[in-house]
């Protein structure tokens, strides 16, 4: 009887831990939802100064980040030094979650300035290598073009081509199969002879242990 009770308790603990683990995007959505609600309560308007808006947004985001960061392996290691990156991720989610309320607090001139800043940032990081995903390493294949197989938190399989040397490539070994990693990749079009058309493939540019 004691053995059965112990097994049931162990199962409950494992289930609870799995329920708490969320993907990067799930935590982004949680923070975006919180920040949307928080900003709405601040009752900001386009006539308020940009400094007031930035402070309000920063405080709302920081509060939500502290509440949810431990729910994801990706965000639990992030610090205040990473708030710019986090703010960009959450800002994109807010644009679709509460676009009307969020954008209404900015004047047309401020929106133009922000769009111009985004264009400048994009031109500096051109190359399409900034996409990231948290996955579990499953297998590695050395064919004419080497590639790795991985799966995300939803058990969806992903293939990442290896076309050049990249940061963290030494982590690709059998002893790491089953471990979680953050993969940075770019999407590249390759011509598929069997399909007779260009197919978009993921090309890995960086891998980090989580």
C-alpha positions in Angstrom: 0.0 0.0 0.0 2.8 2.4 0.9 4.5 1.6 -2.5 1.3 2.4 -4.4 0.9 5.7 -2.4 4.5 6.7 -3.2 4.0 6.0 -6.9 0.8 8.1 -7.0 2.6 11.0 -5.3 5.5 10.7 -7.7 3.1 10.8 -10.7 1.4 13.8 -9.3 4.7 15.7 -8.8 5.9 14.9 -12.3 2.5 15.9 -13.8 2.7 19.2 -11.8 6.2 19.9 -13.1 5.3 19.2 -16.7 2.2 21.4 -16.4 4.4 24.3 -15.2 6.9 24.1 -18.1 5.9 26.3 -20.9 7.5 27.2 -24.3 9.0 30.6 -25.0 6.0 31.7 -27.0 3.5 30.7 -24.3 5.4 32.8 -21.8 5.6 35.7 -24.3 1.8 35.5 -24.7 1.3 35.5 -20.9 3.5 38.6 -20.5 1.8 40.3 -23.5 -1.7 39.7 -21.9 -0.5 41.0 -18.5 1.1 44.1 -20.1 -2.0 44.8 -22.2 -4.2 44.7 -19.1 -1.7 46.8 -17.0 -1.4 49.5 -19.7 -5.1 49.7 -19.9 -5.4 50.4 -16.2 -2.7 53.2 -16.5 -5.2 55.2 -18.7 -2.3 56.7 -20.8 -3.1 58.9 -23.8 -1.3 60.2 -26.9 -0.9 63.6 -25.1 1.3 62.0 -22.3 5.1 62.3 -22.8 7.0 59.5 -24.4 9.0 59.1 -21.2 5.9 58.5 -19.2 4.7 55.9 -21.6 8.1 54.1 -21.6 8.3 54.1 -17.8 4.7 52.7 -17.6 5.4 50.0 -20.2 8.7 49.1 -18.5 7.1 48.7 -15.1 4.2 46.6 -16.5 6.5 44.4 -18.4 9.0 44.0 -15.5 6.2 43.0 -13.2 4.9 40.3 -15.6 8.4 39.1 -16.4 9.2 38.5 -12.7 5.9 36.6 -12.4 6.3 34.3 -15.4 10.0 33.9 -16.1 10.4 30.7 -14.1 7.7 29.0 -16.2 10.0 28.6 -19.2 13.6 27.2 -19.4 14.4 29.9 -21.9 13.3 32.9 -19.7 14.3 31.7 -16.3 17.9 32.5 -17.1 17.2 36.0 -18.4 18.0 39.1 -16.4 17.3 42.8 -16.5 20.1 43.1 -19.0 17.9 41.2 -21.5 14.8 43.4 -21.1 15.3 45.0 -24.5 15.0 41.7 -26.2 12.1 40.6 -24.0 10.4 43.9 -24.7 10.6 43.4 -28.5 9.2 39.9 -28.2 6.3 41.0 -26.0 5.7 44.1 -28.1 5.1 42.0 -31.2 2.6 39.9 -29.3 0.8 42.9 -27.9 0.4 44.3 -31.4 -1.9 41.5 -32.2 -3.4 41.0 -28.8 -4.4 44.6 -27.9 -3.4 46.6 -31.0 -6.0 49.3 -30.8 -5.6 50.1 -27.1 -1.8 49.8 -27.3 -1.3 51.9 -30.4 -3.8 54.6 -29.3 -1.5 55.8 -26.6 1.1 57.0 -29.2 0.8 60.0 -31.4 1.2 59.6 -35.2 4.7 61.2 -35.0 5.8 58.7 -32.3 4.5 55.8 -34.4 6.5 57.1 -37.4 9.6 57.4 -35.2 9.2 53.9 -33.9 8.7 52.4 -37.4 11.9 54.2 -38.6 13.9 52.8 -35.6 12.6 49.3 -36.5 13.8 49.7 -40.1 17.2 50.8 -39.0 17.5 47.8 -36.6 16.4 45.5 -39.3 19.0 46.7 -41.8 21.7 46.1 -39.2 20.7 42.5 -38.5 19.9 41.5 -42.1 20.5 37.9 -43.1 17.4 36.3 -41.6 19.4 34.4 -38.9 17.5 35.7 -35.8 14.7 33.1 -35.5 14.9 31.1 -32.4 13.1 28.0 -31.0 13.4 25.9 -27.9 13.6 22.2 -28.8 14.8 18.8 -27.6 17.6 17.2 -29.7 16.4 13.9 -31.2 18.9 12.8 -33.8 21.7 13.8 -36.1 22.3 12.7 -39.7 25.4 13.0 -41.9 24.2 12.9 -45.5 25.3 15.0 -48.5 24.0 17.9 -46.4 24.1 17.1 -42.6 21.1 17.9 -40.5 19.6 17.5 -37.0 16.2 16.4 -35.9 14.5 18.0 -33.0 11.0 18.4 -31.4 9.4 21.3 -29.6 7.2 21.4 -26.5 4.2 20.3 -28.6 6.0 17.2 -29.9 6.2 18.8 -33.4 9.3 17.6 -35.3 11.7 20.1 -36.9 14.6 19.5 -39.3 17.6 21.9 -39.2 20.1 21.8 -42.1 23.8 22.2 -41.3 25.5 24.2 -44.2 28.4 25.8 -42.3 30.3 25.9 -39.0 28.3 27.7 -36.3 28.5 28.6 -32.6 27.9 25.6 -30.4 28.3 22.9 -33.1 30.3 20.8 -30.6 27.1 20.3 -28.6 25.8 18.0 -31.4 26.6 14.6 -30.1 24.7 11.5 -29.1 25.2 12.1 -25.4 23.0 15.2 -25.8 20.1 13.5 -27.4 17.0 14.1 -25.3 18.4 17.4 -23.8 16.8 20.8 -24.4 18.5 23.5 -26.5 17.8 26.9 -27.9 18.4 26.9 -31.6 18.9 30.0 -33.7 18.2 29.5 -37.4 17.4 31.2 -40.7 14.9 30.2 -43.4 16.5 29.5 -46.8 14.8 28.5 -50.0 16.3 25.4 -51.8 15.1 24.0 -55.1 13.5 20.5 -54.6 13.8 18.5 -57.9 11.1 16.0 -56.9 8.7 18.9 -56.1 9.9 21.0 -59.0 9.7 24.1 -56.8 11.6 26.0 -54.1 11.1 24.7 -50.6 11.8 26.7 -47.5 14.2 24.9 -45.1 15.6 25.8 -41.6 19.3 26.3 -41.5 20.9 26.3 -38.1 23.2 29.2 -37.2 23.7 28.7 -33.5 22.8 26.3 -30.7 22.8 26.9 -26.9 22.3 24.6 -24.0 19.3 25.4 -21.8 
